[in-house]
Amino acid sequence: MIPILYESQYISLQTLWVFVAIALLSCSYLAVQRLKRAHVNFTLFIEHSVTFFLCALILSRIFYFGLHTDAYLPGFDLRTVWNFFSIWDQGFSFWGAFIGFLIALLYRLYKSEENAWKWLDALIVPVIVGMGIGSVGTFFGGYSYGRPTDLFWSVRYEVYNVKYTVPVHPVQLYALLFFIAVLVSKRWLSKKTDFFNREGNSTFYYAALLSFGLFILEFFRGDDTLLIQGIRLSTFFYAFFSLLSAYFLYKRIRQAESSKTHPHEST
Amino acid sequence: MNPLKLLDLSYLFDVHPGSTFMYFWPLLILFIVLFVSSFKVGPKGIASRMREFSVVGLLLTFLRDQNIPYLGMRIWLVLLFLAAVAYGIWYWKDLNKKANMKPAVEEQKQADKYLPKKKGKKKKSKRK
């Protein structure tokens, strides 16, 4: 693995952050392209990008802080406050950033009276692409690694941030393959049905599938985080979101079916 | 192997059942054979059920082999086989029902032949 891409006396380029930067750039480019195609006021996205970024950064830090209380909160004193602001220790949570971005975006859409479903349908694909690129970065950097295994495709890390010296599941690559499969499946289904023409349906489809897949993948993870009854905290969140989005997806499917059988009843 | 163990809840719900189990290869072969043969089965419904059963089965066998907590519990494989048996019984009953109704349906079809066709239907077919 290559946790550090380039290192000199003054600068050190970490693979994970290089991939995060690539993910952010490609995500933003793709988002603008898709928003243009969705005929929404995409200048809103560019105008408030700094606010979105700051919200994402703050929530990301708060989430990471909350999930690693053993390291950051040994006891509450001035040092704890300082620890929170010392962001150069690279402690950020992806889901914190995602939720921060989503809250800021939805608030701005609500204020501008924009159709949120159109925005979410357009933005969810760039998010998945970004997550895919990010998972390559975590694979090379030795973050979000898997549990020990003896499978022939297992990987062995020799970096300080991986606690296992034995081969582990390349869970980041499983995630990458899963993201590709989700995107391909949606493309394939779009050709077969007109279900995705209705606003919001793509979001529910992706949300249900992604949260279910990530719920399964969480069980393969071997890195440390907050555990409840031996289960990672995020597993509960994925299970909850998976059920919630599956419920809404099911409702939308039923609505689509009933509007097909009774076309005059649908408004 | 003691089949009575399957009635023991602590055995079925063991969170870490261990990665070595004697039925790994039989299960793997069964699911692969089912998946491959599903492409040669005539009725579409059965073929897709066979594919679903084998894919879920392969996934559960993998989870069990990797001793993944909770997802690798024995209960999931037992439930999968119970679901397959339940589907088999339902399908067999449905087939019997259809076979019993066949003469009546044929009779109805014969009788319908002599009835005048609905005008609305004709128009629809013309539009097509």
Interface residues (C-beta under 8 A of the other chain):
Chain A: R147 T149 L151 H169 I216 F219 F220 G230 I231
Chain B: V15 L63 Q66 I68 P69 Y70 L71
